[in-house]
Amino acid sequence: MHLLNDNFEVNIGTLISITRQEKEMTQEELAKGICSIPYLSKLENNRIEANDEIIALLLEKLGYDYRLVMNEQQLLNDDVLKWYQAMVDRSNDDVQIYAQKLEQKTKNIYNITLLNNYRLAQFRYYLYEEKFQEAEKLIDYFNKVKKKLTIVQSLYLHMFLGLYNCLLHHYVEGLDMLKVAEEISEKIRYKEPELSYNLALVHSYLHHPSLAIIYGHEALERLNASSLFLRSLDCQLLIAINYKRIKQFSQAEQLFNNILLTATKLKMRDMQSFCYHNLGNLYSEQGHHQKAIAHYEECLSLKKENSFTYLKTSYYLAKELVSQEKKETALLIAEQSIKLLQTISNGKELEIKFHLLSLEIREDIEGLEEYLENIALPFFKIKNDFRYLLTCYEQLAHIHSNRFSYKKSSYYYKLCNDIRKKLTN
């Protein structure tokens, strides 16, 4: 975001006008002995460029030092950029310090470019804090002023709009915004590392592993060149996840273990738990069930008990326990998790998955069929989650096939094939 430091000037006319009114001075009182009233009026309305001598005299009369004003505004912009970087680095203490500090200073912004820099960083802050209602208000603001944004500000706006949509799970819309940001970056011949990272992230969410790996390596190269070490670990995680998806297990395992070693040395519990979770997934896919269980349990030991991410790992652990015929333990995990997820705002999807797992463990085929048709399918259709729709259709096809209901099983197998075609296109 350092490019937002370019072409930065203070709007002197606005500064003079606001300060004069705050001091309850008339234009006549301020202009006396310095310039004419019409001249001052034109200056305050930015219709002329006054010479430096007149500006210095007017500011002196208002109690300002011209050089000090310029310096203060530049320092304020520097703080805005440091605030953004703290969010990228996830330095939460610094993020909150700058948030409070800058909120107090926003009344002293006399330049539209600086104001929009601050608003952009504020938009990113609301995404960082997941305060989506406040973020929407800023989206309305930027819709009104977008023609006044510099090309660099437009790049960051579209990048943050992409992130906003991704956080709301609107990945296709998020990718569209990020593509606009990418086009702008190509015009100005500058690639923001965070843009490459976010493109890798959204392609990962959309299960485009090859593109996620390409953008991931691009982001990693730029992050390492900028000495953004911690962010590069996030990037390596993305790359490892997508190596796992294309069955490059040895490369994925090596990356996860390297990241885990670093995270352990730096006592980064969240990253440690993330690595253990994904190594559990990796070993599960290879049929190494005991290793998968051990890594899921290690992950849970590092997470906040009964948090959403804790319950998400618990789901995968329960599935592994079923594969090892430890169904009573798996059922207990499922039932406890369902109760807890009913109190979590974003827990509906995982709650449905636990319900399905519970019905499978109980071998309640009629209940499973009813739940799939009336609850699971409508939910995942609304979300356009084709991968889990495929899982649901496969389960229904299997149920009807076992009943020798070939007409219905053929219907669901056809739906499975239609989704597979969508996923491969």
For each residue, the residues with C-beta under 8 A, 3 or more apart:
1: 4 81 84 85 121 156 192
2: 5 81
3: 6 152 188 190 192
4: 1 77 80 81 117 120 152 153 156
5: 2 8 77 78 81
6: 3 152
7: 113 150
8: 5 73 74 77 111 113 114
9: 111 113
10: 15 69 70 73 110 111 114
11: 14 15 46 110 111 112
12: 15 16 43 50 55 59 110
13: 16 17 43 44 45 46
14: 11 17 18 44 46 110 111
15: 10 11 12 18 19 59 64 69 110
16: 12 13 19 20 30 40 43 44 55 58 59 62
17: 13 14 20 21 44 45
18: 14 15 21 22 110
19: 15 16 22 23 62 64
20: 16 17 23 25 27 30 44 62
21: 17 18 24 25
22: 18 19
23: 19 20 62 63
24: 21
25: 20 21 29 30 62
26: 29 30
27: 20 30 31 37 40 41 44
28: 31 32 37
29: 25 26 32
30: 16 20 25 26 27 34 40 58 61 62
31: 27 28 34 35 36 37 39 40
32: 28 29
33:
34: 30 31 40 54 57 58 61
35: 31 39 40 43 50 54 58
36: 31 39 40
37: 27 28 31 40 41
38: 41 42
39: 31 35 36 42 43 48 50 54
40: 16 27 30 31 34 35 36 37 43 44 58
41: 27 37 38 44 45
42: 38 39 45 47 48
43: 12 13 16 35 39 40 46 47 48 50 54 58
44: 13 14 16 17 20 27 40 41
45: 13 17 41 42
46: 11 13 14 43
47: 42 43
48: 39 42 43
49:
50: 12 35 39 43 54 55 58
51: 54 55
52: 55 56 66
53: 56 57
54: 34 35 39 43 50 51 57 58
55: 12 16 50 51 52 58 59 66
56: 52 53 59 60 66
57: 34 53 54 60 61
58: 16 30 34 35 40 43 50 54 55 61 62
59: 12 15 16 55 56 62 64 65 66 69
60: 56 57 63 64 65
61: 30 34 57 58
62: 16 19 20 23 25 30 58 59
63: 23 60
64: 15 19 59 60 68 69
65: 59 60 68 69
66: 52 55 56 59 69 70
67: 70 71
68: 64 65 71 72
69: 10 15 59 64 65 66 72 73
70: 10 66 67 73 74
71: 67 68 74 75
72: 68 69 75 76 108
73: 8 10 69 70 76 77 108 109 110 111 114
74: 8 70 71 77 78
75: 71 72 78 79
76: 72 73 79 80 102 105 108 109 114
77: 4 5 8 73 74 80 81 114 117
78: 5 74 75 81 82
79: 75 76 82 83 98 101 102 105
80: 4 76 77 83 84 102 114 117 118 121
81: 1 2 4 5 77 78 84 85 117 121
82: 78 79 85 86 94 98
83: 79 80 86 87 94 95 98 99 102 121 125
84: 1 80 81 87 88 120 121 124
85: 1 81 82 88 89
86: 82 83 89 91 94 95 98
87: 83 84 90 95 121 124 125 128
88: 84 85 194 228 231
89: 85 86 94 228 230 231
90: 87 95 230
91: 86 94 95
92: 95 96
93: 96 97
94: 82 83 86 89 91 97 98
95: 83 86 87 90 91 92 98 99 125 128
96: 92 93 99 100
97: 93 94 100 101
98: 79 82 83 86 94 95 101 102
99: 83 95 96 102 103 125
100: 96 97 103 104
101: 79 97 98 104 105
102: 76 79 80 83 98 99 105 106 118 121
103: 99 100 106
104: 100 101
105: 76 79 101 102 108 109
106: 102 103 109 115 118
107:
108: 72 73 76 105
109: 73 76 105 106 114 115 118
110: 10 11 12 14 15 18 73 114
111: 8 9 10 11 14 73 114 115
112: 11 115 116 148
113: 7 8 9 116 117 150 153
114: 8 10 73 76 77 80 109 110 111 117 118
115: 106 109 111 112 118 119
116: 112 113 119 120 145 148 149 150 153
117: 4 77 80 81 113 114 120 121 153
118: 80 102 106 109 114 115 121 122
119: 115 116 122 123 138 141 142
120: 4 84 116 117 123 124 153 156 157 160
121: 1 80 81 83 84 87 102 117 118 124 125
122: 118 119 125 126 138
123: 119 120 126 127 135 138 139 142 157 160 164
124: 84 87 120 121 127 128 160 163
125: 83 87 95 99 121 122 128 129
126: 122 123 129 130 131 132 134 135 138
127: 123 124 130 135 160 163 164 167
128: 87 95 124 125
129: 125 126
130: 126 127 167
131: 126 134 135
132: 126 135 136 164 167 168
133: 136 137
134: 126 131 137 138
135: 123 126 127 131 132 138 139 164
136: 132 133 139 140
137: 133 134 140 141
138: 119 122 123 126 134 135 141 142
139: 123 135 136 142 143 161 164
140: 136 137 143 144
141: 119 137 138 144 145
142: 119 123 138 139 145 146 149 157
143: 139 140 146
144: 140 141
145: 116 141 142 148 149
146: 142 143 149 154 157
147:
148: 112 116 145
149: 116 142 145 146 153 154 157
150: 7 113 116 153 154
151: 154 155 184 187 188
152: 3 4 6 155 156 188
153: 4 113 116 117 120 149 150 156 157
154: 146 149 150 151 157 158 184
155: 151 152 158 159 181 184 185 188 192 195
156: 1 4 120 152 153 159 160 181 192
157: 120 123 142 146 149 153 154 160 161
158: 154 155 161 162 177 178 180 181 184
159: 155 156 162 163 177 178 181 192 194 195 198
160: 120 123 124 127 156 157 163 164
161: 139 157 158 164 165 174 177
162: 158 159 165 166 174 175 176 177 178 181 198 202
163: 124 127 159 160 166 167 174 198
164: 123 127 132 135 139 160 161 167 168 174 177
165: 161 162 168 170 171 173 174 177
166: 162 163 169 170 171 174 198 201 202 205
167: 127 130 132 163 164
168: 132 164 165
169: 166 383
170: 165 166 173 174
171: 165 166 174 175 202 205 206
172: 175 176 206
173: 165 170 176 177
174: 161 162 163 164 165 166 170 171 177 178 202
175: 162 171 172 178 179 199 202 203 206
176: 162 172 173 179 180
177: 158 159 161 162 164 165 173 174 180 181
178: 158 159 162 174 175 181 182 195 198 199 202
179: 175 176 182 183
180: 158 176 177 183 184
181: 155 156 158 159 162 177 178 184 185 195
182: 178 179 185 186 195 199
183: 179 180 186 187
184: 151 154 155 158 180 181 187 188
185: 155 181 182 188 189 190 191 192 195
186: 182 183 189
187: 151 183 184
188: 3 151 152 155 184 185
189: 185 186
190: 3 185
191: 185 195 196 218 222
192: 1 3 155 156 159 185 195 196
193: 196 197 219 222 223 226 228 231
194: 88 159 197 198 219
195: 155 159 178 181 182 185 191 192 198 199
196: 191 192 193 199 200 215 216 218 219 222
197: 193 194 200 201 215 216 219 223 231 234 235 238
198: 159 162 163 166 178 194 195 201 202
199: 175 178 182 195 196 202 203 211 215 219
200: 196 197 203 204 211 212 213 214 215 216 218 219 235 238 239
201: 166 197 198 204 205 212 238
202: 162 166 171 174 175 178 198 199 205 206
203: 175 199 200 206 208 209 211 212 215
204: 200 201 207 208 209 212 238 241 242
205: 166 171 201 202
206: 171 172 175 202 203
207: 204 245 387 423
208: 203 204 211 212
209: 203 204 212 213 242 243 245 246
210: 213 214 242 246
211: 199 200 203 208 214 215
212: 200 201 203 204 208 209 215 216 238 239 241 242
213: 200 209 210 216 217 239 242 243 246
214: 200 210 211 217 218
215: 196 197 199 200 203 211 212 218 219
216: 196 197 200 212 213 219 220 235 238 239 242
217: 213 214 220 221 239
218: 191 196 200 214 215 221 222
219: 193 194 196 197 199 200 215 216 222 223 235
220: 216 217 223 224 232 235 236 239
221: 217 218 224 225
222: 191 193 196 218 219 225 226
223: 193 197 219 220 226 228 231 232 235
224: 220 221 227 228 229 232
225: 221 222
226: 193 222 223
227: 224
228: 88 89 193 223 224 231 232
229: 224 232 233
230: 89 90 233 234
231: 88 89 193 197 223 228 234 235
232: 220 223 224 228 229 235 236
233: 229 230 236 237 259 262 263 271
234: 197 230 231 237 238
235: 197 200 216 219 220 223 231 232 238 239
236: 220 232 233 239 240 255 258 259
237: 233 234 240 241 255 256 259 271 274 275 278
238: 197 200 201 204 212 216 234 235 241 242
239: 200 212 213 216 217 220 235 236 242 243 255
240: 236 237 243 244 251 252 255 256 259 278
241: 204 212 237 238 244 245 252 278
242: 204 209 210 212 213 216 238 239 245 246
243: 209 213 239 240 246 248 249 251 252 255
244: 240 241 247 248 249 252 278 281 282 285
245: 207 209 241 242
246: 209 210 213 242 243
247: 244 285
248: 243 244 251 252
249: 243 244 252 253 282 285 286
250: 253 254
251: 240 243 248 254 255
252: 240 241 243 244 248 249 255 256 278 282
253: 249 250 256 257 279 282
254: 250 251 257 258
255: 236 237 239 240 243 251 252 258 259
256: 237 240 252 253 259 260 275 278 279 282
257: 253 254 260 261 275 279
258: 236 254 255 261 262
259: 233 236 237 240 255 256 262 263 271 275
260: 256 257 263 264 271 272 275 276 279
261: 257 258 264 265
262: 233 258 259 265 266 268
263: 233 259 260 266 268 271 272 275
264: 260 261 267 268 272
265: 261 262
266: 262 263
267: 264
268: 262 263 264 271 272
269: 272 273 302
270: 273 274 302
271: 233 237 259 260 263 268 274 275
272: 260 263 264 268 269 275 276 302
273: 269 270 276 277 299 300 302 303 309 313
274: 237 270 271 277 278 299
275: 237 256 257 259 260 263 271 272 278 279
276: 260 272 273 279 280 295 296 298 299 302
277: 273 274 280 281 295 296 299 313 316
278: 237 240 241 244 252 256 274 275 281 282
279: 253 256 257 260 275 276 282 283 295
280: 276 277 283 284 292 293 295 296 299 313 316 317 320
281: 244 277 278 284 285 292 316
282: 244 249 252 253 256 278 279 285 286
283: 279 280 286 288 289 291 292 295
284: 280 281 287 288 289 292 316 319 320
285: 244 247 249 281 282
286: 249 282 283
287: 284
288: 283 284 291 292
289: 283 284 292 293 320 323 324
290: 293 294 324
291: 283 288 294 295
292: 280 281 283 284 288 289 295 296 316 320
293: 280 289 290 296 297 317 320 321 324
294: 290 291 297 298
295: 276 277 279 280 283 291 292 298 299
296: 276 277 280 292 293 299 300 313 316 317 320
297: 293 294 300 301 317
298: 276 294 295 301 302
299: 273 274 276 277 280 295 296 302 303 313
300: 273 296 297 303 310 313 314 317
301: 297 298
302: 269 270 272 273 276 298 299
303: 273 299 300 307 309 310 313
304: 307 309 310
305: 310
306: 310 311 340
307: 303 304 310 311
308: 311 312 344 346 347 350
309: 273 303 304 312 313
310: 300 303 304 305 306 307 313 314
311: 306 307 308 314 315 337 340 341 344 347 350
312: 308 309 315 316 350
313: 273 277 280 296 299 300 303 309 310 316 317
314: 300 310 311 317 318 333 337
315: 311 312 318 319 337 350 353 354 357
316: 277 280 281 284 292 296 312 313 319 320
317: 280 293 296 297 300 313 314 320 321 333
318: 314 315 321 322 329 330 333 334 337 354 357
319: 284 315 316 322 323 330 357
320: 280 284 289 292 293 296 316 317 323 324
321: 293 317 318 324 326 327 329 330 333
322: 318 319 325 326 327 330 357 360 361
323: 289 319 320
324: 289 290 293 320 321
325: 322
326: 321 322 329 330
327: 321 322 330 331 361
328: 331 332
329: 318 321 326 332 333
330: 318 319 321 322 326 327 333 334 357 361
331: 327 328 334 335 358 361 362
332: 328 329 335 336
333: 314 317 318 321 329 330 336 337
334: 318 330 331 337 338 354 355 357 358 361
335: 331 332 338 339 358
336: 332 333 339 340
337: 311 314 315 318 333 334 340 341 350 351 354
338: 334 335 341 342 351 354 355 358
339: 335 336 342 343
340: 306 311 336 337 343 344 347
341: 311 337 338 344 347 348 350 351 354
342: 338 339 347 351
343: 339 340 347
344: 308 311 340 341 347
345:
346: 308 349
347: 308 311 340 341 342 343 344 350 351
348: 341 351 352 379
349: 346 352 353 379 383 385
350: 308 311 312 315 337 341 347 353 354
351: 337 338 341 342 347 348 354 355
352: 348 349 355 356 375 376 379
353: 315 349 350 356 357 388
354: 315 318 334 337 338 341 350 351 357 358
355: 334 338 351 352 358 359 371 375 376
356: 352 353 359 360 368 371 372 376 395
357: 315 318 319 322 330 334 353 354 360 361
358: 331 334 335 338 354 355 361 362
359: 355 356 362 364 367 368 371
360: 322 356 357 363 368
361: 322 327 330 331 334 357 358
362: 331 358 359 367
363: 360
364: 359 367 368
365: 368 369 399
366: 369 370
367: 359 362 364 370 371
368: 356 359 360 364 365 371 372 395 399
369: 365 366 372 373 396 399
370: 366 367 373 374
371: 355 356 359 367 368 374 375 376
372: 356 368 369 375 376 377 392 395 396
373: 369 370 376 377 396
374: 370 371 377 378
375: 352 355 371 372 378 379
376: 352 355 356 371 372 373 379 380 388 392
377: 372 373 374 380 381 389 392
378: 374 375 381 382
379: 348 349 352 375 376 382 383
380: 376 377 383 385 388 389 392
381: 377 378 384 389
382: 378 379
383: 169 349 379 380
384: 381
385: 349 380 388 389
386: 389 390 419 422 423
387: 207 390 391 423
388: 353 376 380 385 391 392
389: 377 380 381 385 386 392 393 419
390: 386 387 393 394 416 419 420 423
391: 387 388 394 395
392: 372 376 377 380 388 389 395 396
393: 389 390 396 397 412 413 415 416 419
394: 390 391 397 398 412 416
395: 356 368 372 391 392 398 399
396: 369 372 373 392 393 399 400 408 412
397: 393 394 400 401 409 412 413 416
398: 394 395 401 402 409
399: 365 368 369 395 396 402 403
400: 396 397 403 405 406 408 409 412
401: 397 398 404 405 406 409
402: 398 399
403: 399 400
404: 401
405: 400 401 408 409
406: 400 401 409 410
407: 410 411
408: 396 400 405 411 412
409: 397 398 400 401 405 406 412 413
410: 406 407 413 414
411: 407 408 414 415
412: 393 394 396 397 400 408 409 415 416
413: 393 397 409 410 416 417
414: 410 411 417 418
415: 393 411 412 418 419
416: 390 393 394 397 412 413 419 420
417: 413 414 420 421
418: 414 415 421 422
419: 386 389 390 393 415 416 422 423
420: 390 416 417 423 424
421: 417 418 424 425
422: 386 418 419 425
423: 207 386 387 390 419 420
424: 420 421
425: 421 422
